[in-house]
Amino acid sequence: MVENGSRLGEYLRARRALVSPDAAGITDSGRRRVPGLRREELAQLAGISVVYYVRLEQGRDRHPSPDVLRGLAHALQLDDEAAQYLLKLGRSDEPSHRIRLRELVAPGIEQVVRRISAPAYVLGRMRDVLCSNPSAEALSPMFHRGSNQLRRLFLDPDARELLVDWNILTEDAVASLRIATNNDLEDPAVGEFIADLATHSSRFRQLWDRHDAGLRPSDVVRFRHSQIGEVSLHYNKLAVVGADRQTIVVFHAVPGSDAEQDLCRLATRG
């Protein structure tokens, strides 16, 4: 995997290409060979010299100050989570953390998940399903224990059929993965996992190259289920305290809604 300096440069290039001159308040003076801002435009917006910005993009300066990074975040129009990600990329002197070969769920957490009547499961930082309850397993094989949600999402054709808003969900999944693995990108296991997805999924490769970074704590997912038809479910993500980036995901329906009845029917059939 590339070093932090190169990762920072890749991120700056990717995000610079996504900011239009109009959005940045710059009058376009002619045809551009590539989309987005020019280096000199971004440097001016961030309040740094073009020479220094080029050094950052080329990975030749690995210790930009927090003020420089905040200026770049503002110029790139990053939201809070993406700005925090940029700040972490700039702290190249911090040691990266190695991931464990196997993630385990605390017995108490697994008992809680099993007792939840709504579909619920625990995700690890590499998006492995570490445990799940019967309702989640009835909703989709994607939520079965031992399944890797990203591999299912990008490589299993059934996932595209199941998820009505597959395009949006893939964007969210990759942005979330980048946040979750930010400190582990030098780890060979993480690198191999990302490289394998990029090799076998052009969609993943396209999204990973965009360098989106962010988390969505709650939202709605629309399922096109073979047994209950199309159903819209809310979901919430809850961090597991004391576990390294493990998350409990719970799907739920509005009380008294048709979706709630659909979930009950699905649980009965499961």
Secondary structure, DSSP 8 states (H G I E B T S, - for coil): ---HHHHHHHHHHHHHTTS-TTTTT----S--SSSS--HHHHHHHHTS-HHHHHHHHTT------HHHHHHHHHHTT--HHHHHHHHHHH-TTS------SS----HHHHHHHHH-SS-EEEE-TT-BEEEE-HHHHHH-GGGSTT-BHHHHHHH-HHHHHHBTTHHHHHHHHHHHHHHHTGGGTTSHHHHHHHHHHHHH-HHHHHHHHHT-----SEEEEEEEETTTEEEEEEEEEEE-TTSSS-EEEEEE--TTSHHHHHHHHHHHH-
